[in-house]
Amino acid sequence: MLLLAVEFLAVAAGSHLALKLATPLLYGRSVPLLLSETLLATAVLLSGMIAVGLYDTRQREQFSGIAFRIATAFLLSTAALWVIYQVYSNNLWDLRRHLVFAASAFSILVLTRILFYRFVDGRVLLRRTLVLGTGKRASHIDRLRRKADKRGFQLVGYVAPRSCEAIHVDTAKIVNTGKGFCDFSLANEVDEIVIAVDDRRQKLPIDELLDCRMSGIEITDAIDFFERERALIHLDLVQPGWLMHAEGFRRNLLRDLAKRSFDILVSSTLLLFSSPISLLTALAIYLEDRGKGSIFYRQERIGLNGVPFQVIKFRSMRPDAEADGQARWAQKEDPRVTRVGAFIRKYRIDEIPQFWNVLRGDMSLVGPRPERPQFVEHLIGVNPLYRERHRVKPGLTGWAQLSYPYGSSDEDAMQKLQYDLYYIKNSSLFFDLLILMQTVEVVLFRKGAR
């Protein structure tokens, strides 16, 4: 978020100055230039960059991959700006101005990123974290620390609790605070203490923790720490009763009304604009099977509050894909998928008819993906928290789909559940918009499709 804010200010200010200087040269005279126009162009450009994953901290591509994403973002933003100015008939922003904006914005973005990662995005921004615990709960943090991805914390060490606890962390990182727990934390410039003891029934050093808290050190539970660092609810850390006391999971009638209105507006618009693609897809499916199979595929899925509904998709498998009546996960290189089906799955075209489900109210644009009744019943048996996914409407796209690749096992389903719970807990219109923008990356770069 810091990089996004820095780049927005830099691009807006720099490109506005470049346009002011270039305008007399382009037109031979002074032409009015509104700051609001530059701000709009900057906002659209950075939205395109969000959509192609350029602000995703998990992204680890080489320069060629990043350059392709930047080029894609510029193309998307150019198309969006063209539509905006066609609708509002503003003739001030023409091709020459846009070329100046694009050239200056690109130069500023490259320079800003070089300076940001060289002088800012280092240890200065990392929270110095001390973990109270050395057992299994603390070991999850230990594994998180060892991952190659950048994280927002720098581990100071692990502190063994007063009770005897098995050691599951790197022993080299266990520290001895002596008698002064708070003094040790202050001396080592600790910003945050994470409570990660296995047995919460044992007595915690409440007085020392209170001293730390009153000295300005943040005290965080392990599950909240993971929620912040990885944007998920870690199932291994969830304790009985946590759902009752956790922040979030709130219903808001005004937000629900706004979300439903947005769903209707967007789904009806996309149904209209995607109709040529839908007609071509229907024709391709018909010709491939010579009319032997149906064009659309209806299947029962579980929706809001566990109520089943019929999801609609373009058929991408053979008509006899499940002739034995046995429900199966889609697999990589699934032999049941037709040639046309492989293509439309690759680009998510098979899901276009689901806009009807959104329009009807069966689904939302954003939410946990709906599953078949057989899978739902089985997965609730694996973890009862799976039924909590049905507290909200299922969606065409969701946080789990952006955060975890396609999976076809119980373990994959549980991994995705962690992200679904995070979405439900932190649901908001802004979060929905962010997910929709990032979904563009999934479609363009074909992530997770099977």
C-alpha positions in Angstrom: 0.0 0.0 0.0 2.9 2.4 0.7 4.4 1.8 -2.7 1.0 2.4 -4.3 0.6 5.7 -2.5 4.1 6.8 -3.4 3.7 6.0 -7.0 0.3 7.7 -7.2 1.7 10.9 -5.9 4.8 10.7 -8.0 3.0 9.9 -11.3 0.3 12.5 -10.7 2.7 15.3 -9.9 5.4 14.4 -12.4 3.1 13.7 -15.4 1.1 16.9 -14.7 4.3 18.9 -14.8 5.4 17.2 -18.0 2.0 17.9 -19.6 2.2 21.6 -18.6 5.7 21.9 -20.2 4.8 19.9 -23.3 1.4 21.4 -24.1 2.8 24.7 -25.7 5.2 22.6 -27.8 2.4 20.2 -29.0 -0.2 22.9 -29.9 1.9 26.0 -30.3 -0.3 27.7 -27.8 -1.5 27.3 -24.2 -4.3 24.8 -23.7 -6.1 24.5 -20.4 -5.1 21.5 -18.4 -7.1 20.4 -15.3 -5.4 18.6 -12.5 -8.5 16.4 -12.2 -7.7 15.0 -15.7 -4.2 14.0 -14.6 -5.5 12.5 -11.4 -8.1 10.5 -13.3 -5.5 9.2 -15.8 -3.1 8.3 -12.9 -5.9 6.5 -11.0 -6.9 4.5 -14.0 -3.3 3.6 -14.8 -2.6 2.4 -11.2 -5.9 0.4 -11.2 -4.6 -1.4 -14.3 -1.3 -2.1 -12.5 -3.3 -3.5 -9.5 -5.3 -5.6 -12.0 -2.2 -7.3 -13.5 -0.6 -8.0 -10.1 2.1 -5.3 -10.0 1.4 -4.6 -6.3 1.2 -8.3 -5.3 4.0 -8.8 -2.8 4.0 -12.5 -3.6 4.9 -11.8 -7.2 8.4 -13.1 -8.0 8.9 -12.7 -11.8 11.9 -11.8 -13.8 12.2 -8.4 -15.5 10.7 -9.7 -18.7 7.5 -10.8 -16.9 7.3 -7.5 -15.0 7.7 -5.6 -18.2 4.9 -7.5 -19.9 2.6 -6.8 -17.0 3.5 -3.1 -17.1 2.8 -3.0 -20.8 -0.5 -4.8 -20.2 -1.5 -2.3 -17.5 -0.8 0.6 -19.9 -2.9 -1.0 -22.6 -5.8 -1.6 -20.2 -5.6 1.9 -18.8 -5.5 3.4 -22.3 -8.6 1.5 -23.4 -10.4 2.5 -20.2 -9.5 6.2 -20.6 -10.6 6.1 -24.2 -14.0 4.8 -23.1 -14.3 7.3 -20.3 -13.6 10.3 -22.5 -15.8 9.0 -25.3 -18.7 8.8 -22.8 -18.1 12.3 -21.4 -17.1 13.8 -24.7 -14.1 15.6 -23.3 -11.9 16.6 -26.3 -9.1 18.1 -24.2 -7.4 14.8 -23.6 -6.3 13.7 -27.1 -3.7 11.2 -28.3 -0.8 13.6 -28.1 -1.5 14.3 -24.5 -1.9 10.7 -23.7 1.4 9.8 -25.3 3.1 12.5 -23.1 1.4 11.2 -20.1 2.3 7.5 -20.9 5.9 8.4 -21.5 6.3 10.5 -18.4 4.3 8.0 -16.2 6.5 5.1 -17.4 9.7 6.9 -16.7 8.5 8.0 -13.2 7.3 4.5 -12.3 10.6 3.0 -13.2 12.6 5.6 -11.3 10.2 5.4 -8.3 10.5 1.7 -8.0 14.3 1.7 -8.2 14.5 4.3 -5.5 11.8 2.8 -3.4 13.4 -0.7 -3.3 16.8 0.7 -2.8 16.2 3.1 0.0 12.8 2.3 1.6 11.7 -1.3 1.1 14.3 -2.8 3.5 14.5 -3.4 7.2 13.2 0.1 7.9 9.7 -1.0 7.1 9.9 -4.4 8.9 8.3 -4.8 12.4 10.8 -6.3 14.8 8.8 -9.3 16.3 9.4 -11.3 19.4 7.5 -14.6 19.7 6.4 -15.9 23.1 6.3 -19.7 22.6 8.6 -22.5 21.2 6.0 -25.2 20.4 3.8 -26.1 17.4 2.0 -22.8 17.2 5.3 -20.9 17.2 6.6 -23.4 14.5 4.1 -22.0 12.0 5.8 -18.6 12.4 9.2 -20.3 12.1 8.2 -21.8 8.7 6.7 -18.5 7.6 10.1 -16.8 8.4 11.9 -19.3 6.2 9.8 -18.7 3.1 11.5 -17.0 0.2 8.8 -14.3 0.0 9.3 -11.0 1.6 7.3 -10.6 4.8 6.5 -7.5 6.9 8.4 -8.6 10.0 11.9 -9.3 11.2 12.1 -12.1 13.8 14.0 -11.1 17.0 13.7 -14.5 18.5 11.5 -17.0 20.4 11.0 -16.8 24.2 10.3 -20.1 26.0 7.1 -19.8 28.2 7.2 -20.5 31.9 5.5 -23.9 31.4 7.6 -26.6 29.8 6.8 -26.6 26.1 8.3 -28.9 23.5 10.6 -27.1 21.1 9.5 -27.1 17.5 11.4 -24.0 16.3 15.0 -23.2 15.3 16.9 -23.5 18.6 19.4 -20.9 17.4 16.6 -18.3 17.5 15.5 -19.0 21.1 16.6 -16.0 23.3 17.0 -15.7 27.0 15.4 -12.5 28.2 16.7 -12.9 31.8 14.6 -11.4 34.5 13.5 -8.3 32.6 11.2 -9.4 29.8 10.1 -5.9 29.0 13.6 -4.4 29.4 14.9 -7.0 26.9 12.1 -6.1 24.4 12.8 -2.3 24.7 16.6 -2.8 24.5 16.1 -4.8 21.3 13.7 -2.3 19.8 10.8 -4.9 19.6 7.7 -3.5 17.9 5.5 -6.5 18.5 5.2 -9.5 20.7 3.2 -12.5 19.3 1.6 -14.9 21.8 2.1 -18.4 20.3 2.1 -20.7 23.3 0.5 -24.1 22.8 -1.4 -24.4 26.1 -3.2 -21.1 26.9 -4.3 -22.6 30.2 -0.8 -22.1 31.5 -0.1 -18.8 33.2 1.2 -16.2 30.9 3.6 -13.4 32.1 0.7 -11.0 32.3 2.5 -8.3 34.3 5.5 -8.3 31.9 3.2 -8.3 28.8 1.2 -5.4 30.3 4.4 -3.5 30.9 5.4 -4.0 27.3 1.9 -2.9 26.1 2.0 0.3 28.2 5.5 0.9 26.8 4.1 1.0 23.2 4.9 -2.5 22.1 2.0 -4.2 20.3 0.7 -7.5 21.7 -0.7 -9.9 19.1 -2.2 -13.4 19.1 -0.7 -15.9 16.7 -3.9 -16.2 14.6 -4.2 -12.4 14.2 -0.5 -12.3 13.3 -1.1 -14.8 10.5 -4.2 -13.1 9.3 -2.2 -9.9 8.8 0.9 -11.4 7.3 -0.7 -13.9 5.0 -4.3 -12.7 4.6 -5.8 -15.9 5.8 -7.3 -17.6 8.9 -4.8 -20.3 9.9 -7.0 -23.4 10.6 -4.3 -25.0 12.8 -4.4 -22.0 15.1 -8.2 -21.7 15.4 -9.4 -22.5 19.0 -12.9 -23.4 20.1 -15.0 -20.3 20.6 -12.7 -18.1 18.4 -15.5 -17.4 15.9 -17.7 -16.0 18.7 -15.1 -13.5 19.9 -13.2 -12.6 16.7 -13.6 -9.2 15.2 -15.4 -9.1 11.8 -18.0 -11.5 10.5 -20.5 -8.7 10.7 -23.6 -8.3 8.6 -24.4 -4.8 7.3 -27.7 -4.3 5.5 -26.5 -1.1 3.7 -23.4 -2.9 2.5 -25.5 -5.9 1.4 -27.8 -3.6 -0.6 -24.9 -1.8 -2.2 -23.3 -5.1 -3.1 -26.5 -6.5 -4.6 -27.0 -3.3 -6.7 -23.4 -3.6 -7.9 -23.9 -7.2 -8.8 -27.0 -6.4 -10.9 -25.4 -3.5 -12.7 -22.2 -5.3 -13.5 -23.6 -8.7 -14.4 -26.3 -7.3 -16.7 -23.6 -5.1 -18.4 -21.2 -7.9 -18.9 -23.9 -10.2 -20.2 -24.6 -7.6 -22.8 -21.0 -7.0 -23.8 -20.0 -10.6 -23.8 -23.0 -11.8 -26.0 -20.8 -12.0 -29.2 -18.3 -14.2 -27.4 -21.2 -16.3 -26.0 -22.7 -16.8 -29.4 -19.3 -17.9 -30.9 -18.8 -20.2 -28.0 -22.2 -21.8 -28.3 -21.6 -22.3 -32.0 -18.1 -23.9 -31.4 -19.6 -26.3 -28.8 -22.4 -27.3 -31.2 -20.1 -27.9 -34.1 -17.6 -29.9 -32.2 -20.1 -32.4 -31.0 -22.4 -32.0 -34.0 -25.3 -31.2 -31.8 -25.1 -34.4 -29.8 -24.6 -32.7 -26.5 -26.1 -29.6 -24.8 -24.5 -26.2 -25.1 -25.1 -25.3 -21.5 -24.2 -27.4 -18.4 -26.3 -27.2 -15.3 -25.1 -28.6 -12.0 -26.3 -28.4 -8.4 -24.2 -26.4 -6.1 -24.6 -25.2 -2.5 -25.3 -21.5 -2.0 -26.2 -19.1 0.7 -27.2 -20.7 4.0 -26.7 -24.2 2.5 -29.5 -23.8 0.0 -28.8 -25.7 -3.3 -29.1 -24.0 -6.7 -28.4 -24.8 -10.3 -25.2 -23.2 -11.6 -25.0 -22.5 -15.4 -21.9 -22.9 -17.5 -20.9 -23.5 -21.0 -20.3 -27.3 -21.4 -16.6 -28.0 -21.5 -16.6 -31.8 -21.0 -17.9 -34.7 -23.0 -21.7 -35.4 -22.5 -20.8 -38.7 -20.8 -18.2 -37.2 -18.4 -19.9 -38.5 -15.3 -22.0 -41.3 -16.8 -21.5 -43.4 -13.7 -23.0 -40.7 -11.5 -19.7 -40.3 -9.5 -18.7 -36.7 -8.6 -15.1 -36.0 -9.4 -12.7 -33.1 -9.0 -11.4 -31.7 -12.3 -7.8 -32.8 -12.9 -4.9 -31.4 -14.7 -5.0 -32.5 -18.4 -8.5 -34.0 -17.6 -9.3 -36.4 -20.5 -13.0 -35.6 -20.1 -12.4 -32.0 -21.4 -13.1 -31.4 -25.0 -10.9 -29.3 -27.3 -13.3 -26.4 -27.2 -13.7 -26.9 -23.5 -10.0 -26.7 -22.9 -9.9 -23.3 -24.6 -12.9 -21.8 -22.9 -11.7 -23.1 -19.5 -8.3 -21.6 -20.1 -9.8 -18.1 -20.6 -12.7 -18.6 -18.2 -15.2 -18.2 -21.0 -17.1 -21.2 -19.7 -18.2 -19.2 -16.7 -19.9 -16.3 -18.7 -23.4 -17.9 -18.2 -22.9 -17.6 -14.5 -23.6 -13.9 -14.8 -27.2 -15.1 -15.1 -26.8 -16.7 -11.6 -25.5 -13.4 -10.3 -28.4 -11.5 -11.9 -30.9 -13.9 -10.4 -29.4 -13.6 -7.0 -28.0 -17.2 -6.6 -24.5 -15.9 -6.6 -22.5 -12.7 -6.2 -19.6 -11.4 -8.3 -17.3 -12.0 -5.3 -17.5 -14.7 -2.7 -16.4 -18.3 -2.0 -16.7 -20.6 -5.0 -19.8 -22.8 -4.8 -19.2 -26.6 -4.5 -21.2 -29.7 -5.2 -23.3 -31.1 -2.4 -21.3 -34.4 -2.3 -18.0 -32.4 -1.9 -19.6 -30.1 0.7 -20.9 -32.9 2.9 -17.5 -34.6 2.8 -15.5 -31.5 3.5 -17.7 -30.5 6.5 -16.8 -33.9 7.9 -13.1 -33.0 7.4 -13.5 -29.7 9.1 -16.8 -28.3 10.5 -15.6 -24.8 9.8 -16.3 -25.5 6.1 -20.0 -24.9 6.6 -19.1 -21.2 7.5 -18.4 -20.6 3.8 -22.2 -20.6 3.3 -22.7 -17.5 5.5 -22.3 -15.4 2.3 -23.4 -15.9 -1.3 -21.0 -17.9 -3.4 -19.1 -15.9 -6.1 -17.8 -16.0 -9.6 -14.4 -15.1 -8.2 -13.0 -14.9 -4.7 -10.0 -14.3 -2.4 -9.2 -18.0 -2.3 -9.1 -18.2 -6.1 -6.6 -15.3 -6.3 -4.5 -16.6 -3.4 -4.3 -20.4 -4.0 -3.9 -22.4 -7.3 -6.6 -24.8 -8.4 -6.8 -27.8 -6.1 -8.4 -31.2 -6.3 -7.9 -32.7 -2.9 -9.1 -32.3 0.7 -5.9 -30.6 1.6 -6.3 -28.0 -1.2 -9.9 -27.4 -0.1 -8.8 -26.7 3.5 -6.1 -24.4 2.2 -8.7 -22.4 0.3 -11.0 -22.4 3.3 -8.4 -20.4 5.2 -8.7 -17.6 2.5 -12.5 -17.9 2.3 -12.8 -17.4 6.1 -10.5 -14.3 5.8 -12.7 -12.9 3.1 -15.9 -13.5 5.1 -14.3 -11.9 8.2 -13.1 -8.8 6.3 -15.8 -8.5 3.7 -16.2 -5.0 2.3 -17.1 -3.3 -0.9 -13.5 -2.0 -1.3 -12.2 -5.6 -0.8 -14.6 -6.8 -3.5 -13.4 -4.2 -5.9 -9.8 -5.1 -5.2 -10.6 -8.8 -5.8 -12.3 -8.0 -9.1 -9.4 -5.9 -10.3 -6.9 -8.7 -9.4 -9.1 -11.2 -11.2 -8.2 -9.6 -14.4 -4.6 -10.9 -13.8 -6.0 -14.4 -13.4 -7.8 -14.3 -16.7 -5.0 -12.6 -18.6 -2.2 -14.8 -17.2 -4.4 -18.0 -17.0 -3.8 -18.9 -13.4 -5.6 -21.8 -11.8 -7.8 -22.9 -14.7 -8.6 -26.5 -15.3 
